Amino acid sequence: MPPKQPPLLGLATLSRAGKKWEREKAADLASTFGQVNPEAIIGNQKRIKDGLPEYDAVSLEMILPDIKPHQFIIEPEYEVPTQFILEYNLKRFIARFGLKFARIRPDIIQALGPGTHSKYITSSGTVK
């Protein structure tokens, strides 16, 4: 009989590693930009775990009006935009199968000033 194999890397292990990486990046941003601008990091810090900050979701809709260029939003959360649902013709799946969407939560969003880039992506996914 062949020797017992070590357990394969599981989803829980990947999730823990991803969360740790998120906390490391948030700590890097805070140490790099937070000393120059204490308002550089926007987020709902809940505790320190293993010496790294941990954040809960923050509603992007609620904080967006007050965001300034060069701020980093940690764990922002928002609804799937209606334009996305329309563009990809998902209403039929919502009606037929009861499809539901979870709120979107990227790890970090960096706010940039107007005109920072000559191209942008519209809500329909078109590059302009």
Secondary structure, DSSP 8 states (H G I E B T S, - for coil): ----------HHHHHHHHHHHHHHHHHHHHHHHTTT-TTSEESEEEEEETTEEEEE-EEHHHHGGG--TT-EEESEEB---HHHHHHTT-HHHHHHH------B--SEEE---TTS-S--B-TTS-B-
